[in-house]
């Protein structure tokens, strides 16, 4: 009986771990946060590569903001 109880407990523990992992993954997707492995890779990268990636992201966000402002301006003109 003890073996079957342990097996049942292990199954529940595995299922709970899978649920926790799935909920963590879903939360990362909803919050648009990167996985932990990506963050670890960033710290191991050469500093100039980090600066390059940061600059590309910064310029992309800047032009995205300009695009949104232009769209908003056109919407305001229409109203």
PDB file of N, CA, C and O in Angstrom:
ATOM      1  N   UNK A   1       0.815  -1.196   0.000  1.00  0.00           N
ATOM      2  CA  UNK A   1       0.000   0.000   0.000  1.00  0.00           C
ATOM      3  C   UNK A   1       0.856   1.256   0.000  1.00  0.00           C
ATOM      4  O   UNK A   1       0.490   2.258  -0.614  1.00  0.00           O
ATOM      5  N   UNK A   2       1.975   1.210   0.674  1.00  0.00           N
ATOM      6  CA  UNK A   2       2.819   2.404   0.731  1.00  0.00           C
ATOM      7  C   UNK A   2       3.362   2.759  -0.650  1.00  0.00           C
ATOM      8  O   UNK A   2       3.464   3.936  -0.994  1.00  0.00           O
ATOM      9  N   UNK A   3       3.709   1.747  -1.439  1.00  0.00           N
ATOM     10  CA  UNK A   3       4.228   2.019  -2.772  1.00  0.00           C
ATOM     11  C   UNK A   3       3.179   2.713  -3.644  1.00  0.00           C
ATOM     12  O   UNK A   3       3.498   3.645  -4.383  1.00  0.00           O
ATOM     13  N   UNK A   4       1.942   2.260  -3.557  1.00  0.00           N
ATOM     14  CA  UNK A   4       0.904   2.895  -4.362  1.00  0.00           C
ATOM     15  C   UNK A   4       0.623   4.313  -3.870  1.00  0.00           C
ATOM     16  O   UNK A   4       0.323   5.198  -4.672  1.00  0.00           O
ATOM     17  N   UNK A   5       0.720   4.537  -2.546  1.00  0.00           N
ATOM     18  CA  UNK A   5       0.528   5.880  -2.007  1.00  0.00           C
ATOM     19  C   UNK A   5       1.632   6.815  -2.491  1.00  0.00           C
ATOM     20  O   UNK A   5       1.359   7.957  -2.860  1.00  0.00           O
ATOM     21  N   UNK A   6       2.869   6.341  -2.491  1.00  0.00           N
ATOM     22  CA  UNK A   6       3.979   7.166  -2.958  1.00  0.00           C
ATOM     23  C   UNK A   6       3.829   7.481  -4.440  1.00  0.00           C
ATOM     24  O   UNK A   6       4.089   8.602  -4.878  1.00  0.00           O
ATOM     25  N   UNK A   7       3.417   6.504  -5.186  1.00  0.00           N
ATOM     26  CA  UNK A   7       3.244   6.729  -6.621  1.00  0.00           C
ATOM     27  C   UNK A   7       2.155   7.760  -6.865  1.00  0.00           C
ATOM     28  O   UNK A   7       2.300   8.617  -7.737  1.00  0.00           O
ATOM     29  N   UNK A   8       1.075   7.691  -6.113  1.00  0.00           N
ATOM     30  CA  UNK A   8      -0.008   8.659  -6.249  1.00  0.00           C
ATOM     31  C   UNK A   8       0.477  10.046  -5.862  1.00  0.00           C
ATOM     32  O   UNK A   8       0.168  11.029  -6.537  1.00  0.00           O
ATOM     33  N   UNK A   9       1.242  10.128  -4.768  1.00  0.00           N
ATOM     34  CA  UNK A   9       1.781  11.417  -4.334  1.00  0.00           C
ATOM     35  C   UNK A   9       2.739  11.985  -5.367  1.00  0.00           C
ATOM     36  O   UNK A   9       2.723  13.185  -5.643  1.00  0.00           O
ATOM     37  N   UNK A  10       3.578  11.118  -5.942  1.00  0.00           N
ATOM     38  CA  UNK A  10       4.507  11.573  -6.961  1.00  0.00           C
ATOM     39  C   UNK A  10       3.756  12.076  -8.189  1.00  0.00           C
ATOM     40  O   UNK A  10       4.164  13.062  -8.804  1.00  0.00           O
ATOM     41  N   UNK A  11       2.669  11.410  -8.549  1.00  0.00           N
ATOM     42  CA  UNK A  11       1.873  11.852  -9.689  1.00  0.00           C
ATOM     43  C   UNK A  11       1.273  13.217  -9.416  1.00  0.00           C
ATOM     44  O   UNK A  11       1.266  14.083 -10.290  1.00  0.00           O
ATOM     45  N   UNK A  12       0.765  13.413  -8.195  1.00  0.00           N
ATOM     46  CA  UNK A  12       0.191  14.711  -7.842  1.00  0.00           C
ATOM     47  C   UNK A  12       1.275  15.789  -7.849  1.00  0.00           C
ATOM     48  O   UNK A  12       1.038  16.904  -8.312  1.00  0.00           O
ATOM     49  N   UNK A  13       2.456  15.460  -7.340  1.00  0.00           N
ATOM     50  CA  UNK A  13       3.547  16.419  -7.310  1.00  0.00           C
ATOM     51  C   UNK A  13       3.965  16.785  -8.728  1.00  0.00           C
ATOM     52  O   UNK A  13       4.195  17.959  -9.019  1.00  0.00           O
ATOM     53  N   UNK A  14       4.065  15.805  -9.607  1.00  0.00           N
ATOM     54  CA  UNK A  14       4.426  16.073 -10.998  1.00  0.00           C
ATOM     55  C   UNK A  14       3.362  16.913 -11.686  1.00  0.00           C
ATOM     56  O   UNK A  14       3.682  17.827 -12.446  1.00  0.00           O
ATOM     57  N   UNK A  15       2.112  16.609 -11.424  1.00  0.00           N
ATOM     58  CA  UNK A  15       1.028  17.374 -12.032  1.00  0.00           C
ATOM     59  C   UNK A  15       1.037  18.814 -11.513  1.00  0.00           C
ATOM     60  O   UNK A  15       0.815  19.752 -12.279  1.00  0.00           O
ATOM     61  N   UNK A  16       1.290  18.987 -10.221  1.00  0.00           N
ATOM     62  CA  UNK A  16       1.358  20.334  -9.655  1.00  0.00           C
ATOM     63  C   UNK A  16       2.524  21.115 -10.244  1.00  0.00           C
ATOM     64  O   UNK A  16       2.400  22.307 -10.525  1.00  0.00           O
ATOM     65  N   UNK A  17       3.658  20.443 -10.430  1.00  0.00           N
ATOM     66  CA  UNK A  17       4.825  21.106 -11.012  1.00  0.00           C
ATOM     67  C   UNK A  17       4.549  21.516 -12.454  1.00  0.00           C
ATOM     68  O   UNK A  17       4.956  22.597 -12.880  1.00  0.00           O
ATOM     69  N   UNK A  18       3.861  20.662 -13.204  1.00  0.00           N
ATOM     70  CA  UNK A  18       3.525  20.992 -14.586  1.00  0.00           C
ATOM     71  C   UNK A  18       2.554  22.170 -14.645  1.00  0.00           C
ATOM     72  O   UNK A  18       2.677  23.041 -15.506  1.00  0.00           O
ATOM     73  N   UNK A  19       1.583  22.191 -13.718  1.00  0.00           N
ATOM     74  CA  UNK A  19       0.636  23.306 -13.682  1.00  0.00           C
ATOM     75  C   UNK A  19       1.349  24.607 -13.346  1.00  0.00           C
ATOM     76  O   UNK A  19       1.068  25.645 -13.944  1.00  0.00           O
ATOM     77  N   UNK A  20       2.284  24.552 -12.379  1.00  0.00           N
ATOM     78  CA  UNK A  20       3.024  25.750 -12.003  1.00  0.00           C
ATOM     79  C   UNK A  20       3.882  26.232 -13.168  1.00  0.00           C
ATOM     80  O   UNK A  20       3.970  27.433 -13.427  1.00  0.00           O
ATOM     81  N   UNK A  21       4.506  25.304 -13.859  1.00  0.00           N
ATOM     82  CA  UNK A  21       5.335  25.664 -15.007  1.00  0.00           C
ATOM     83  C   UNK A  21       4.479  26.271 -16.121  1.00  0.00           C
ATOM     84  O   UNK A  21       4.876  27.252 -16.750  1.00  0.00           O
ATOM     85  N   UNK A  22       3.323  25.693 -16.358  1.00  0.00           N
ATOM     86  CA  UNK A  22       2.435  26.203 -17.400  1.00  0.00           C
ATOM     87  C   UNK A  22       1.912  27.588 -17.035  1.00  0.00           C
ATOM     88  O   UNK A  22       1.807  28.462 -17.896  1.00  0.00           O
ATOM     89  N   UNK A  23       1.583  27.788 -15.761  1.00  0.00           N
ATOM     90  CA  UNK A  23       1.071  29.105 -15.370  1.00  0.00           C
ATOM     91  C   UNK A  23       2.181  30.150 -15.428  1.00  0.00           C
ATOM     92  O   UNK A  23       1.924  31.301 -15.779  1.00  0.00           O
ATOM     93  N   UNK A  24       3.407  29.768 -15.091  1.00  0.00           N
ATOM     94  CA  UNK A  24       4.535  30.701 -15.189  1.00  0.00           C
ATOM     95  C   UNK A  24       4.774  31.084 -16.640  1.00  0.00           C
ATOM     96  O   UNK A  24       5.019  32.250 -16.949  1.00  0.00           O
ATOM     97  N   UNK A  25       4.700  30.097 -17.531  1.00  0.00           N
ATOM     98  CA  UNK A  25       4.896  30.346 -18.958  1.00  0.00           C
ATOM     99  C   UNK A  25       3.796  31.260 -19.498  1.00  0.00           C
ATOM    100  O   UNK A  25       4.068  32.182 -20.268  1.00  0.00           O
ATOM    101  N   UNK A  26       2.552  30.998 -19.089  1.00  0.00           N
ATOM    102  CA  UNK A  26       1.438  31.836 -19.534  1.00  0.00           C
ATOM    103  C   UNK A  26       1.604  33.263 -19.030  1.00  0.00           C
ATOM    104  O   UNK A  26       1.327  34.218 -19.756  1.00  0.00           O
ATOM    105  N   UNK A  27       2.053  33.407 -17.798  1.00  0.00           N
ATOM    106  CA  UNK A  27       2.252  34.739 -17.233  1.00  0.00           C
ATOM    107  C   UNK A  27       3.358  35.481 -17.978  1.00  0.00           C
ATOM    108  O   UNK A  27       3.246  36.686 -18.205  1.00  0.00           O
ATOM    109  N   UNK A  28       4.426  34.777 -18.363  1.00  0.00           N
ATOM    110  CA  UNK A  28       5.487  35.405 -19.144  1.00  0.00           C
ATOM    111  C   UNK A  28       4.950  35.878 -20.491  1.00  0.00           C
ATOM    112  O   UNK A  28       5.315  36.957 -20.958  1.00  0.00           O
ATOM    113  N   UNK A  29       4.097  35.091 -21.111  1.00  0.00           N
ATOM    114  CA  UNK A  29       3.550  35.466 -22.410  1.00  0.00           C
ATOM    115  C   UNK A  29       2.644  36.684 -22.271  1.00  0.00           C
ATOM    116  O   UNK A  29       2.711  37.612 -23.077  1.00  0.00           O
ATOM    117  N   UNK A  30       1.796  36.676 -21.242  1.00  0.00           N
ATOM    118  CA  UNK A  30       0.868  37.789 -21.048  1.00  0.00           C
ATOM    119  C   UNK A  30       1.626  39.076 -20.736  1.00  0.00           C
ATOM    120  O   UNK A  30       1.272  40.144 -21.237  1.00  0.00           O
ATOM    121  N   UNK A  31       2.658  38.977 -19.919  1.00  0.00           N
ATOM    122  CA  UNK A  31       3.429  40.160 -19.534  1.00  0.00           C
ATOM    123  C   UNK A  31       4.505  40.522 -20.553  1.00  0.00           C
ATOM    124  O   UNK A  31       5.209  41.517 -20.380  1.00  0.00           O
ATOM    125  N   UNK A  32       4.640  39.727 -21.612  1.00  0.00           N
ATOM    126  CA  UNK A  32       5.661  39.924 -22.640  1.00  0.00           C
ATOM    127  C   UNK A  32       7.066  39.957 -22.041  1.00  0.00           C
ATOM    128  O   UNK A  32       7.928  40.703 -22.504  1.00  0.00           O
ATOM    129  N   UNK A  33       7.285  39.150 -21.020  1.00  0.00           N
ATOM    130  CA  UNK A  33       8.602  39.102 -20.406  1.00  0.00           C
ATOM    131  C   UNK A  33       9.398  37.940 -20.999  1.00  0.00           C
ATOM    132  O   UNK A  33       8.832  36.890 -21.301  1.00  0.00           O
ATOM    133  N   UNK A  34      10.690  38.123 -21.164  1.00  0.00           N
ATOM    134  CA  UNK A  34      11.499  37.056 -21.754  1.00  0.00           C
ATOM    135  C   UNK A  34      11.699  35.908 -20.778  1.00  0.00           C
ATOM    136  O   UNK A  34      11.542  36.074 -19.569  1.00  0.00           O
ATOM    137  N   UNK A  35      12.041  34.763 -21.304  1.00  0.00           N
ATOM    138  CA  UNK A  35      12.334  33.634 -20.433  1.00  0.00           C
ATOM    139  C   UNK A  35      13.664  33.865 -19.725  1.00  0.00           C
ATOM    140  O   UNK A  35      14.463  34.708 -20.131  1.00  0.00           O
ATOM    141  N   UNK A  36      13.883  33.112 -18.675  1.00  0.00           N
ATOM    142  CA  UNK A  36      15.089  33.303 -17.875  1.00  0.00           C
ATOM    143  C   UNK A  36      16.357  32.970 -18.658  1.00  0.00           C
ATOM    144  O   UNK A  36      17.410  33.559 -18.413  1.00  0.00           O
ATOM    145  N   UNK A  37      16.262  32.034 -19.594  1.00  0.00           N
ATOM    146  CA  UNK A  37      17.445  31.659 -20.365  1.00  0.00           C
ATOM    147  C   UNK A  37      17.909  32.815 -21.254  1.00  0.00           C
ATOM    148  O   UNK A  37      19.108  32.978 -21.481  1.00  0.00           O
ATOM    149  N   UNK A  38      16.970  33.613 -21.757  1.00  0.00           N
ATOM    150  CA  UNK A  38      17.331  34.760 -22.596  1.00  0.00           C
ATOM    151  C   UNK A  38      18.077  35.793 -21.756  1.00  0.00           C
ATOM    152  O   UNK A  38      19.057  36.380 -22.214  1.00  0.00           O
ATOM    153  N   UNK A  39      17.619  36.010 -20.545  1.00  0.00           N
ATOM    154  CA  UNK A  39      18.275  36.975 -19.663  1.00  0.00           C
ATOM    155  C   UNK A  39      19.679  36.501 -19.303  1.00  0.00           C
ATOM    156  O   UNK A  39      20.609  37.304 -19.242  1.00  0.00           O
ATOM    157  N   UNK A  40      19.834  35.208 -19.067  1.00  0.00           N
ATOM    158  CA  UNK A  40      21.158  34.667 -18.768  1.00  0.00           C
ATOM    159  C   UNK A  40      22.098  34.833 -19.960  1.00  0.00           C
ATOM    160  O   UNK A  40      23.278  35.131 -19.777  1.00  0.00           O
ATOM    161  N   UNK A  41      21.592  34.646 -21.172  1.00  0.00           N
ATOM    162  CA  UNK A  41      22.416  34.811 -22.362  1.00  0.00           C
ATOM    163  C   UNK A  41      22.864  36.259 -22.523  1.00  0.00           C
ATOM    164  O   UNK A  41      23.974  36.516 -22.991  1.00  0.00           O
ATOM    165  N   UNK A  42      22.009  37.209 -22.140  1.00  0.00           N
ATOM    166  CA  UNK A  42      22.365  38.624 -22.247  1.00  0.00           C
ATOM    167  C   UNK A  42      23.577  38.960 -21.383  1.00  0.00           C
ATOM    168  O   UNK A  42      24.446  39.727 -21.800  1.00  0.00           O
ATOM    169  N   UNK A  43      23.636  38.394 -20.190  1.00  0.00           N
ATOM    170  CA  UNK A  43      24.760  38.708 -19.298  1.00  0.00           C
ATOM    171  C   UNK A  43      26.060  38.074 -19.775  1.00  0.00           C
ATOM    172  O   UNK A  43      27.142  38.551 -19.435  1.00  0.00           O
ATOM    173  N   UNK A  44      25.964  37.000 -20.559  1.00  0.00           N
ATOM    174  CA  UNK A  44      27.164  36.331 -21.053  1.00  0.00           C
ATOM    175  C   UNK A  44      27.658  36.904 -22.378  1.00  0.00           C
ATOM    176  O   UNK A  44      28.717  36.508 -22.865  1.00  0.00           O
ATOM    177  N   UNK A  45      26.904  37.832 -22.967  1.00  0.00           N
ATOM    178  CA  UNK A  45      27.248  38.420 -24.261  1.00  0.00           C
ATOM    179  C   UNK A  45      28.345  39.460 -24.130  1.00  0.00           C
ATOM    180  O   UNK A  45      28.565  40.013 -23.052  1.00  0.00           O
ATOM    181  N   UNK A  46      29.027  39.722 -25.230  1.00  0.00           N
ATOM    182  CA  UNK A  46      30.024  40.784 -25.269  1.00  0.00           C
ATOM    183  C   UNK A  46      29.309  42.127 -25.113  1.00  0.00           C
ATOM    184  O   UNK A  46      28.227  42.310 -25.671  1.00  0.00           O
ATOM    185  N   UNK A  47      29.891  43.067 -24.368  1.00  0.00           N
ATOM    186  CA  UNK A  47      29.214  44.360 -24.129  1.00  0.00           C
ATOM    187  C   UNK A  47      28.864  45.130 -25.399  1.00  0.00           C
ATOM    188  O   UNK A  47      27.826  45.791 -25.440  1.00  0.00           O
ATOM    189  N   UNK A  48      29.691  45.065 -26.427  1.00  0.00           N
ATOM    190  CA  UNK A  48      29.365  45.787 -27.665  1.00  0.00           C
ATOM    191  C   UNK A  48      28.150  45.175 -28.356  1.00  0.00           C
ATOM    192  O   UNK A  48      27.360  45.891 -28.972  1.00  0.00           O
ATOM    193  N   UNK A  49      28.000  43.871 -28.258  1.00  0.00           N
ATOM    194  CA  UNK A  49      26.821  43.224 -28.829  1.00  0.00           C
ATOM    195  C   UNK A  49      25.576  43.622 -28.041  1.00  0.00           C
ATOM    196  O   UNK A  49      24.511  43.825 -28.624  1.00  0.00           O
ATOM    197  N   UNK A  50      25.705  43.734 -26.723  1.00  0.00           N
ATOM    198  CA  UNK A  50      24.584  44.191 -25.896  1.00  0.00           C
ATOM    199  C   UNK A  50      24.154  45.600 -26.310  1.00  0.00           C
ATOM    200  O   UNK A  50      22.963  45.888 -26.429  1.00  0.00           O
ATOM    201  N   UNK A  51      25.133  46.465 -26.525  1.00  0.00           N
ATOM    202  CA  UNK A  51      24.833  47.842 -26.927  1.00  0.00           C
ATOM    203  C   UNK A  51      24.149  47.864 -28.294  1.00  0.00           C
ATOM    204  O   UNK A  51      23.214  48.633 -28.513  1.00  0.00           O
ATOM    205  N   UNK A  52      24.619  47.020 -29.205  1.00  0.00           N
ATOM    206  CA  UNK A  52      24.023  46.955 -30.545  1.00  0.00           C
ATOM    207  C   UNK A  52      22.563  46.523 -30.464  1.00  0.00           C
ATOM    208  O   UNK A  52      21.687  47.150 -31.060  1.00  0.00           O
ATOM    209  N   UNK A  53      22.307  45.444 -29.718  1.00  0.00           N
ATOM    210  CA  UNK A  53      20.926  44.980 -29.574  1.00  0.00           C
ATOM    211  C   UNK A  53      20.055  46.037 -28.908  1.00  0.00           C
ATOM    212  O   UNK A  53      18.928  46.272 -29.344  1.00  0.00           O
ATOM    213  N   UNK A  54      20.561  46.675 -27.861  1.00  0.00           N
ATOM    214  CA  UNK A  54      19.787  47.704 -27.164  1.00  0.00           C
ATOM    215  C   UNK A  54      19.479  48.869 -28.096  1.00  0.00           C
ATOM    216  O   UNK A  54      18.374  49.411 -28.066  1.00  0.00           O
ATOM    217  N   UNK A  55      20.451  49.261 -28.927  1.00  0.00           N
ATOM    218  CA  UNK A  55      20.243  50.375 -29.859  1.00  0.00           C
ATOM    219  C   UNK A  55      19.188  50.028 -30.908  1.00  0.00           C
ATOM    220  O   UNK A  55      18.344  50.861 -31.238  1.00  0.00           O
ATOM    221  N   UNK A  56      19.233  48.813 -31.429  1.00  0.00           N
ATOM    222  CA  UNK A  56      18.245  48.383 -32.421  1.00  0.00           C
ATOM    223  C   UNK A  56      16.847  48.389 -31.816  1.00  0.00           C
ATOM    224  O   UNK A  56      15.899  48.863 -32.441  1.00  0.00           O
ATOM    225  N   UNK A  57      16.720  47.867 -30.614  1.00  0.00           N
ATOM    226  CA  UNK A  57      15.420  47.851 -29.939  1.00  0.00           C
ATOM    227  C   UNK A  57      14.943  49.267 -29.674  1.00  0.00           C
ATOM    228  O   UNK A  57      13.765  49.571 -29.858  1.00  0.00           O
ATOM    229  N   UNK A  58      15.844  50.131 -29.246  1.00  0.00           N
ATOM    230  CA  UNK A  58      15.487  51.514 -28.934  1.00  0.00           C
ATOM    231  C   UNK A  58      14.991  52.252 -30.179  1.00  0.00           C
ATOM    232  O   UNK A  58      13.987  52.961 -30.117  1.00  0.00           O
ATOM    233  N   UNK A  59      15.681  52.092 -31.297  1.00  0.00           N
ATOM    234  CA  UNK A  59      15.270  52.753 -32.537  1.00  0.00           C
ATOM    235  C   UNK A  59      13.930  52.197 -33.014  1.00  0.00           C
ATOM    236  O   UNK A  59      13.076  52.948 -33.485  1.00  0.00           O
ATOM    237  N   UNK A  60      13.747  50.887 -32.894  1.00  0.00           N
ATOM    238  CA  UNK A  60      12.485  50.268 -33.296  1.00  0.00           C
ATOM    239  C   UNK A  60      11.319  50.821 -32.477  1.00  0.00           C
ATOM    240  O   UNK A  60      10.269  51.154 -33.026  1.00  0.00           O
ATOM    241  N   UNK A  61      11.511  50.914 -31.166  1.00  0.00           N
ATOM    242  CA  UNK A  61      10.457  51.457 -30.305  1.00  0.00           C
ATOM    243  C   UNK A  61      10.199  52.924 -30.634  1.00  0.00           C
ATOM    244  O   UNK A  61       9.048  53.361 -30.650  1.00  0.00           O
ATOM    245  N   UNK A  62      11.252  53.685 -30.894  1.00  0.00           N
ATOM    246  CA  UNK A  62      11.100  55.104 -31.219  1.00  0.00           C
ATOM    247  C   UNK A  62      10.254  55.284 -32.476  1.00  0.00           C
ATOM    248  O   UNK A  62       9.311  56.074 -32.479  1.00  0.00           O
ATOM    249  N   UNK A  63      10.587  54.553 -33.549  1.00  0.00           N
ATOM    250  CA  UNK A  63       9.817  54.676 -34.782  1.00  0.00           C
ATOM    251  C   UNK A  63       8.410  54.111 -34.623  1.00  0.00           C
ATOM    252  O   UNK A  63       7.478  54.580 -35.277  1.00  0.00           O
ATOM    253  N   UNK A  64       8.248  53.112 -33.764  1.00  0.00           N
ATOM    254  CA  UNK A  64       6.912  52.609 -33.465  1.00  0.00           C
ATOM    255  C   UNK A  64       6.066  53.679 -32.788  1.00  0.00           C
ATOM    256  O   UNK A  64       4.879  53.822 -33.081  1.00  0.00           O
ATOM    257  N   UNK A  65       6.683  54.426 -31.883  1.00  0.00           N
ATOM    258  CA  UNK A  65       5.974  55.523 -31.220  1.00  0.00           C
ATOM    259  C   UNK A  65       5.610  56.610 -32.224  1.00  0.00           C
ATOM    260  O   UNK A  65       4.499  57.139 -32.189  1.00  0.00           O
ATOM    261  N   UNK A  66       6.545  56.950 -33.124  1.00  0.00           N
ATOM    262  CA  UNK A  66       6.244  57.940 -34.168  1.00  0.00           C
ATOM    263  C   UNK A  66       5.071  57.473 -35.032  1.00  0.00           C
ATOM    264  O   UNK A  66       4.186  58.262 -35.363  1.00  0.00           O
ATOM    265  N   UNK A  67       5.071  56.203 -35.391  1.00  0.00           N
ATOM    266  CA  UNK A  67       3.980  55.658 -36.187  1.00  0.00           C
ATOM    267  C   UNK A  67       2.644  55.750 -35.458  1.00  0.00           C
ATOM    268  O   UNK A  67       1.633  56.117 -36.057  1.00  0.00           O
ATOM    269  N   UNK A  68       2.636  55.423 -34.183  1.00  0.00           N
ATOM    270  CA  UNK A  68       1.397  55.518 -33.399  1.00  0.00           C
ATOM    271  C   UNK A  68       0.925  56.956 -33.289  1.00  0.00           C
ATOM    272  O   UNK A  68      -0.275  57.225 -33.354  1.00  0.00           O
ATOM    273  N   UNK A  69       1.863  57.885 -33.122  1.00  0.00           N
ATOM    274  CA  UNK A  69       1.467  59.299 -33.048  1.00  0.00           C
ATOM    275  C   UNK A  69       0.890  59.777 -34.379  1.00  0.00           C
ATOM    276  O   UNK A  69      -0.068  60.550 -34.399  1.00  0.00           O
ATOM    277  N   UNK A  70       1.464  59.325 -35.479  1.00  0.00           N
ATOM    278  CA  UNK A  70       0.946  59.705 -36.799  1.00  0.00           C
ATOM    279  C   UNK A  70      -0.457  59.139 -37.005  1.00  0.00           C
ATOM    280  O   UNK A  70      -1.338  59.826 -37.522  1.00  0.00           O
ATOM    281  N   UNK A  71      -0.660  57.893 -36.601  1.00  0.00           N
ATOM    282  CA  UNK A  71      -1.988  57.281 -36.716  1.00  0.00           C
ATOM    283  C   UNK A  71      -2.989  58.035 -35.848  1.00  0.00           C
ATOM    284  O   UNK A  71      -4.108  58.308 -36.282  1.00  0.00           O
ATOM    285  N   UNK A  72      -2.592  58.370 -34.627  1.00  0.00           N
ATOM    286  CA  UNK A  72      -3.489  59.121 -33.734  1.00  0.00           C
ATOM    287  C   UNK A  72      -3.823  60.487 -34.325  1.00  0.00           C
ATOM    288  O   UNK A  72      -4.960  60.947 -34.225  1.00  0.00           O
ATOM    289  N   UNK A  73      -2.841  61.133 -34.936  1.00  0.00           N
ATOM    290  CA  UNK A  73      -3.081  62.443 -35.540  1.00  0.00           C
ATOM    291  C   UNK A  73      -4.106  62.345 -36.666  1.00  0.00           C
ATOM    292  O   UNK A  73      -4.980  63.201 -36.799  1.00  0.00           O
ATOM    293  N   UNK A  74      -3.988  61.290 -37.474  1.00  0.00           N
ATOM    294  CA  UNK A  74      -4.946  61.091 -38.559  1.00  0.00           C
ATOM    295  C   UNK A  74      -6.342  60.785 -38.011  1.00  0.00           C
ATOM    296  O   UNK A  74      -7.339  61.234 -38.577  1.00  0.00           O
ATOM    297  N   UNK A  75      -6.419  60.043 -36.941  1.00  0.00           N
ATOM    298  CA  UNK A  75      -7.710  59.752 -36.325  1.00  0.00           C
ATOM    299  C   UNK A  75      -8.332  61.038 -35.785  1.00  0.00           C
ATOM    300  O   UNK A  75      -9.535  61.255 -35.932  1.00  0.00           O
ATOM    301  N   UNK A  76      -7.523  61.885 -35.165  1.00  0.00           N
ATOM    302  CA  UNK A  76      -8.024  63.154 -34.619  1.00  0.00           C
ATOM    303  C   UNK A  76      -8.524  64.040 -35.744  1.00  0.00           C
ATOM    304  O   UNK A  76      -9.558  64.690 -35.591  1.00  0.00           O
ATOM    305  N   UNK A  77      -7.818  64.087 -36.878  1.00  0.00           N
ATOM    306  CA  UNK A  77      -8.254  64.891 -38.015  1.00  0.00           C
ATOM    307  C   UNK A  77      -9.584  64.393 -38.553  1.00  0.00           C
ATOM    308  O   UNK A  77     -10.428  65.185 -38.972  1.00  0.00           O
ATOM    309  N   UNK A  78      -9.765  63.088 -38.540  1.00  0.00           N
ATOM    310  CA  UNK A  78     -10.986  62.492 -39.062  1.00  0.00           C
ATOM    311  C   UNK A  78     -12.187  62.823 -38.183  1.00  0.00           C
ATOM    312  O   UNK A  78     -13.291  63.036 -38.684  1.00  0.00           O
ATOM    313  N   UNK A  79     -11.967  62.863 -36.879  1.00  0.00           N
ATOM    314  CA  UNK A  79     -13.080  63.130 -35.959  1.00  0.00           C
ATOM    315  C   UNK A  79     -13.419  64.589 -36.014  1.00  0.00           C
ATOM    316  O   UNK A  79     -14.329  65.038 -35.317  1.00  0.00           O
TER     317      UNK A  79
END
